[in-house]
Amino acid sequence: MNNSSLYTADRTTHLKIVALSLVASIAVLIVMIAARTSFDTSRIEASGPAIKAGKPIAITHGDITVIR
């Protein structure tokens, strides 16, 4: 048995590689879920009054023109 290459490896070696990949991906998924921070949108409050957008204006500084 020559298991040093994926092409010449036998069936059990391929099964071990797939099983190890599955276990590693599940471990990464568990760590990511555990590290997730909770984001509660009910606690967010506006810091000022809502304003409407006005007419667009052009601001020129040298050769640069910005339209806002």
N, CA, C and O of each residue as an XYZ file, in Angstrom:
272
protein
N       0.836     -1.188      0.000
C       0.000      0.000      0.000
C       0.877      1.246      0.000
O       1.749      1.417      0.852
N       0.626      2.095     -0.963
C       1.364      3.348     -1.048
C       0.373      4.476     -0.774
O      -0.326      4.916     -1.687
N       0.303      4.945      0.460
C      -0.647      5.968      0.866
C      -0.011      7.352      0.942
O      -0.543      8.240      1.608
N       1.116      7.544      0.273
C       1.788      8.838      0.343
C       1.219      9.848     -0.646
O       1.566     11.028     -0.577
N       0.366      9.424     -1.552
C      -0.236     10.311     -2.538
C      -1.739     10.076     -2.574
O      -2.200      8.966     -2.306
N      -2.501     11.107     -2.900
C      -3.954     10.931     -2.991
C      -4.347     10.016     -4.148
O      -5.379      9.347     -4.090
N      -3.529      9.987     -5.192
C      -3.852      9.149     -6.347
C      -3.646      7.665     -6.059
O      -4.389      6.819     -6.557
N      -2.639      7.359     -5.258
C      -2.348      5.948     -4.984
C      -2.896      5.489     -3.643
O      -2.694      4.333     -3.271
N      -3.581      6.354     -2.906
C      -4.094      5.985     -1.586
C      -5.281      5.043     -1.728
O      -6.013      5.078     -2.717
N      -5.452      4.204     -0.720
C      -6.579      3.272     -0.764
C      -7.845      3.920     -0.209
O      -7.834      5.079      0.204
N      -8.916      3.167     -0.207
C     -10.231      3.682      0.165
C     -10.290      4.158      1.614
O     -10.919      5.178      1.898
N      -9.654      3.447      2.525
C      -9.707      3.847      3.940
C      -8.968      5.158      4.180
O      -9.365      5.948      5.036
N      -7.890      5.392      3.426
C      -7.168      6.654      3.572
C      -8.034      7.822      3.106
O      -8.065      8.872      3.747
N      -8.734      7.635      1.994
C      -9.653      8.678      1.522
C     -10.767      8.918      2.545
O     -11.152     10.062      2.785
N     -11.272      7.866      3.133
C     -12.323      7.993      4.143
C     -11.805      8.741      5.375
O     -12.526      9.558      5.948
N     -10.581      8.473      5.780
C      -9.993      9.176      6.923
C      -9.838     10.670      6.632
O     -10.087     11.504      7.502
N      -9.429     11.004      5.408
C      -9.265     12.408      5.034
C     -10.605     13.124      5.045
O     -10.704     14.243      5.550
N     -11.638     12.495      4.495
C     -12.970     13.104      4.478
C     -13.509     13.259      5.893
O     -14.089     14.295      6.220
N     -13.328     12.250      6.738
C     -13.822     12.315      8.113
C     -13.091     13.405      8.904
O     -13.717     14.132      9.675
N     -11.783     13.520      8.720
C     -11.022     14.553      9.421
C     -11.432     15.947      8.956
O     -11.521     16.870      9.766
N     -11.682     16.106      7.662
C     -12.150     17.396      7.147
C     -13.505     17.764      7.722
O     -13.741     18.922      8.066
N     -14.394     16.792      7.828
C     -15.720     17.035      8.388
C     -15.627     17.439      9.858
O     -16.294     18.380     10.286
N     -14.812     16.741     10.622
C     -14.646     17.071     12.047
C     -14.036     18.459     12.209
O     -14.457     19.221     13.079
N     -13.047     18.797     11.378
C     -12.412     20.112     11.472
C     -13.391     21.218     11.107
O     -13.403     22.261     11.761
N     -14.211     21.019     10.083
C     -15.178     22.051      9.710
C     -16.248     22.224     10.774
O     -16.701     23.343     11.013
N     -16.654     21.154     11.408
C     -17.631     21.259     12.498
C     -17.016     21.996     13.685
O     -17.691     22.796     14.333
N     -15.751     21.737     13.972
C     -15.072     22.433     15.081
C     -14.977     23.930     14.804
O     -15.208     24.742     15.700
N     -14.641     24.300     13.576
C     -14.567     25.721     13.219
C     -15.944     26.361     13.330
O     -16.066     27.486     13.814
N     -16.971     25.664     12.891
C     -18.334     26.178     12.977
C     -18.757     26.398     14.426
O     -19.383     27.410     14.738
N     -18.427     25.479     15.300
C     -18.775     25.615     16.724
C     -18.047     26.808     17.340
O     -18.638     27.554     18.120
N     -16.783     26.993     17.004
C     -16.024     28.125     17.538
C     -16.609     29.438     17.034
O     -16.703     30.401     17.794
N     -17.001     29.491     15.771
C     -17.572     30.724     15.222
C     -18.915     31.049     15.871
O     -19.195     32.215     16.150
N     -19.734     30.056     16.111
C     -21.026     30.297     16.755
C     -20.822     30.739     18.199
O     -21.540     31.613     18.685
N     -19.863     30.152     18.882
C     -19.599     30.512     20.274
C     -19.017     31.926     20.382
O     -19.264     32.615     21.371
N     -18.261     32.359     19.398
C     -17.627     33.669     19.450
C     -18.540     34.780     18.962
O     -18.197     35.957     19.077
N     -19.682     34.430     18.425
C     -20.599     35.445     17.896
C     -21.119     36.313     19.028
O     -21.498     35.811     20.086
N     -21.133     37.608     18.799
C     -21.674     38.524     19.794
C     -23.155     38.733     19.516
O     -23.582     38.724     18.361
N     -23.910     38.914     20.536
C     -25.334     39.155     20.338
C     -25.548     40.608     19.950
O     -24.934     41.509     20.522
N     -26.405     40.826     18.993
C     -26.686     42.164     18.492
C     -28.169     42.428     18.688
O     -29.006     41.922     17.940
N     -28.483     43.216     19.690
C     -29.868     43.493     20.033
C     -30.261     44.837     19.439
O     -29.781     45.876     19.893
N     -31.130     44.834     18.429
C     -31.515     46.073     17.766
C     -32.516     46.884     18.585
O     -32.723     48.061     18.289
N     -33.133     46.306     19.588
C     -34.105     47.045     20.373
C     -33.424     48.059     21.300
O     -34.083     48.965     21.811
N     -32.121     47.914     21.520
C     -31.424     48.813     22.423
C     -30.785     49.992     21.701
O     -30.210     50.870     22.346
N     -30.877     50.028     20.371
C     -30.266     51.117     19.605
C     -31.224     52.301     19.567
O     -32.395     52.158     19.215
N     -30.714     53.465     19.932
C     -31.530     54.672     19.915
C     -30.868     55.706     19.020
O     -29.642     55.752     18.918
N     -31.659     56.519     18.384
C     -31.128     57.584     17.538
C     -30.487     58.651     18.417
O     -30.969     58.938     19.513
N     -29.405     59.231     17.932
C     -28.708     60.227     18.729
C     -29.124     61.646     18.370
O     -28.619     62.601     18.961
N     -30.030     61.804     17.417
C     -30.449     63.139     17.025
C     -31.716     63.066     16.184
O     -32.206     61.980     15.872
N     -32.238     64.227     15.821
C     -33.470     64.217     15.027
C     -33.197     63.775     13.585
O     -32.091     63.939     13.071
N     -34.213     63.221     12.954
C     -34.095     62.833     11.560
C     -34.170     64.079     10.685
O     -34.990     64.964     10.925
N     -33.319     64.144      9.678
C     -33.330     65.297      8.784
C     -33.568     64.819      7.360
O     -33.227     63.691      7.004
N     -34.157     65.692      6.550
C     -34.391     65.372      5.154
C     -33.199     65.818      4.326
O     -32.509     66.784      4.652
N     -32.982     65.087      3.249
C     -31.894     65.463      2.345
C     -32.316     66.693      1.556
O     -33.447     66.781      1.078
N     -31.405     67.630      1.426
C     -31.681     68.845      0.672
C     -31.292     68.699     -0.788
O     -31.075     67.593     -1.283
N     -31.209     69.815     -1.454
C     -30.810     69.808     -2.850
C     -29.319     69.504     -2.950
O     -28.554     69.856     -2.052
N     -28.899     68.852     -4.040
C     -27.468     68.578     -4.198
C     -26.675     69.863     -4.423
O     -27.140     70.789     -5.086
N     -25.488     69.899     -3.866
C     -24.611     71.064     -4.036
C     -23.256     70.582     -4.555
O     -22.867     69.437     -4.327
N     -22.552     71.457     -5.248
C     -21.219     71.144     -5.750
C     -20.199     71.912     -4.936
O     -20.304     73.129     -4.782
N     -19.220     71.209     -4.418
C     -18.151     71.823     -3.644
C     -16.879     71.694     -4.469
O     -16.509     70.594     -4.878
N     -16.212     72.812     -4.713
C     -15.006     72.815     -5.532
C     -13.815     73.226     -4.686
O     -13.854     74.222     -3.964
N     -12.751     72.433     -4.793
C     -11.505     72.748     -4.087
C     -10.369     72.483     -5.063
O      -9.988     71.334     -5.284
N      -9.841     73.523     -5.632
C      -8.789     73.357     -6.631
C      -9.373     72.761     -7.902
O     -10.316     73.309     -8.473
N      -8.812     71.635     -8.347
C      -9.300     70.939     -9.543
C     -10.326     69.869     -9.218
O     -10.845     69.225    -10.130
N     -10.631     69.663     -7.956
C     -11.525     68.591     -7.530
C     -12.912     69.161     -7.269
O     -13.060     70.151     -6.552
N     -13.932     68.529     -7.856
C     -15.318     68.924     -7.626
C     -16.052     67.739     -7.001
O     -16.012     66.622     -7.519
N     -16.714     67.999     -5.895
C     -17.484     66.962     -5.206
C     -18.932     67.388     -5.191
O     -19.251     68.507     -4.789
N     -19.816     66.500     -5.628
C     -21.257     66.796     -5.595
C     -21.858     66.038     -4.430
O     -21.753     64.815     -4.339
N     -22.485     66.783     -3.547
C     -23.118     66.167     -2.380
C     -24.554     66.560     -2.300
O     -25.259     66.141     -1.383
